[in-house]
Amino acid sequence: MLKQKIRKAKWKLNSLATRFLPRSMVLMYHRVVDLNTDPQRLSVTPDNFEMQMDVISRNFHPISLKELVNDLASGKIRDRTCVITIDDGYEDNYLNARPLLENFGIPATIFVSSGFTGTRREFWWDELDRLILQNQSLPDEIHISVNGTEHCWPVSDEEHIAGWHVESTQTATAESRDRFARHEIYMELCQLLQPMEFEQINGTLVQLRKVTGDSGNARQKYIPMNAEQVRSLHQGGLIEIGAHTQSHISLATQPVIEQKMEIEGSKSDLETMLGSKVESFSYPFGALRNYSDQSIKCVKNAGFKSAVSGYSSNVTRLTSAYEIPRRIVRDWDAETFEMKLEQYYSGQI
């Protein structure tokens, strides 16, 4: 806890410095696709992404993550520079984000969870959406066992709120507190799964598929890229491929040996896939509670030259190359996006 408090204090000092020093912004995307359901608010539609790239090209100076890391090494950050990063490695990064980035000539780094590459599997938060929120025939009760602990959710018969997401202030009104609305079950399962080991997550999903009568078939719009697509992005020259662990686990809750295996394994997987060095890393989930000083040490020892987090701030010459903050981007139209960028840049938010 003390180390985390010290890290938080350092971040606050860095945030204060961003108001007075030349600064750069690193933007964090995940998906570029039209979706009917997006409870984690990870997706930006292709139309809005195109407008956002236009706003960036007109108002900022797009540079690559490698250029930013070189600027940090020199101690000279170029003001109003902007870096695009995309996490996880969804197929829509290849299908939709790539052509738009190429149209504008904007470089980007895509961080890939290598253990999912080439599989027809949904990430666990997407699978929970399919199993709980989108399932039209949930049983009266969802009952699973995790590490010997029983978890039971009596299911409300209320309809799921259309358009609900994790930041929504709108909630369902269950007929009594002894039954749970779908979004409440979804949120509790997210909290339960995030700190787990990969095998525990898989075991929990197997139980949930059985309880909910789900076939386990992934939805086409939710699958990750395959190796050929990842290689094609790399070979195009505009997009850098970075590592994002093998299994997209929360590193801080794992033993150091497991962190080491996940971090080094993702680097090795991708370097074998690409035939070249992978030098950038992204901490899964990215909040301070999701990675530790040991995680940072493992990343350095693995030979990475930089790592990005999910902490919301700007980059100055005082920023560590192994804890580069990023600004989250939502599905905003051009006007909202331009306003948000200026608020981010000025440190208002």
Sequence and secondary structure as in RCSB ss.txt:
>XXXX:A:sequence
MLKQKIRKAKWKLNSLATRFLPRSMVLMYHRVVDLNTDPQRLSVTPDNFEMQMDVISRNFHPISLKELVNDLASG
KIRDRTCVITIDDGYEDNYLNARPLLENFGIPATIFVSSGFTGTRREFWWDELDRLILQNQSLPDEIHISVNGTE
HCWPVSDEEHIAGWHVESTQTATAESRDRFARHEIYMELCQLLQPMEFEQINGTLVQLRKVTGDSGNARQKYIPM
NAEQVRSLHQGGLIEIGAHTQSHISLATQPVIEQKMEIEGSKSDLETMLGSKVESFSYPFGALRNYSDQSIKCVK
NAGFKSAVSGYSSNVTRLTSAYEIPRRIVRDWDAETFEMKLEQYYSGQI
>XXXX:A:secstr
 HHHHHHHHHHHHHHHHTTTS  EEEEEE EES  S  TT  EE HHHHHHHHHHHHHHSEE  HHHHHHHHHHT
   TTEEEEEEEE BHHIIIIIHHHHHHHT  EEEEE GGGTT     HHHHHIIIIIS SS  SEEEEEETTEE
EEEEB  S   TT  TT       SSTTSB HHHHHHHHHHHHTTS HHHHHHHHHHHHHHHT      GGG B 
 HHHHHHHHHHSSEEEEE  SS   GGGS HHHHHHHHHHHHHHHHHHHTS   EEE SS SGGG  HHHHHHHH
HHT SEEE      B TTS TTSB  EE  S  HHHHHHHHHHHHHT  
